[in-house]
């Protein structure tokens, strides 16, 4: 959360994008506490950088879908499907939904 507040004050958009990616990469998406913390941080960043945040969330969603489709096809074709991998991909969706909620809560009106 504090990291999100700091990012909301940064004027450099490239740094904001890089650090948003770091937030997503370092979040354990199967932990409710970390999902909520990630979403709160992203919401705070949206106070000043709503366009960057929405673009980043869209890209994360597309990347997640591409990884999921790729992993499903590889492992299903090889008959080596591991159900725990499915949990890893499914658990990112609640994080993204929480992020959109916190963005809506914190973004400036107008």
Secondary structure, 3 states (H helix, E strand, C coil): CHHHHHHHCCCCHHHHHHHHHHHHHCCCCCCHHHHHHHHHHHHHHHHHHHHHHHHHHHHHHHHHHHHHHHHHHHHHHCCCCCHHHHHHHHHHHHHHHHHHHHHHHHCCCC
